[in-house]
């Protein structure tokens, strides 16, 4: 296993174990198989395990397995505060205590604000006293380091990075999202401030392996390096020294074994111009299936009415590349899970965005298509539920 350091010099395995997708049996977490994989991962040097309060059964399963095998002191636990469920300081204490109980531990090594979407949300948390609360938990040793996970565009990500003295952060990043989500710009910004970056969705939930367009899969199959699509994706990430840990939801021993072997053989600077050019060919083949040629550059922002144009187009493209479910999930995250409305339906057709788009996209026309695709009755119900129970 190879290691990189966090902000304070602690060694973290470059491969982290994502605990959202543990193996299941009959609709429940398969504890025997999960235990086998976690023990094997630790034995092979993996020391970063990422879970969350809202991952069903995940915290409890991880805590039970680590305690049973006496592995707690050999690993770092990262879990997340579901701030969107918090209305008071007492709520912070209650949820954190429940997480410690589930994890069977007296401290969390890396604690994240889960899906921190914008600075308005962070301001709301500050008004609830989150800064003092985190300071107290740090002082007591119950929380070692504080960060946030993020889905959204690079502009807002950079603002969040600058909004507080974070110890680390977590972003969706892969060779398809180099210029969308937080992107390379966000990665570089965090790195320049000395903030380690944890990577989630390196394979876009497995879609860069299982659901590649035929032309892209054919390119991988014919390349003389002989790497699998997953190996290409991981090596592209680890080629960048700004990346600290890459999370993978490894729900089979075969996947775990391959990823461990890839991590052991990967180094920063390993890829040269030829490898980068090859992956650009792959991206081009995948993008050929895109509905909107948006690169996520953000020149169209800010919209006078707050529409998250890059986020809306990214979700729309994902819907046609990977299926309606994942596109809808992305659209809900970038619109409904925001304090201020960012949905395509807020567009008033002013056209300001189109004056700045380097790709010459007919943004107003495409936003209308996005609205028709996503903002049906189910979306409206979800938005109402979110606005009622989530607090931004």
Helices and strands as residue ranges (DSSP letters): E 3-5, E 11-13, E 15-18, E 24-25, E 28-29, H 31-43, E 48-50, H 58-68, G 72-74, E 76-81, G 83-85, H 89-103, E 108-113, H 119-127, H 130-140, E 143-150, H 154-163, E 168-172, H 183-192, E 196-200, H 207-210, H 214-222, H 229-238, E 243-248, H 253-264, H 273-287, H 309-322, H 324-335, G 344-346, G 353-355, H 363-374, H 377-389
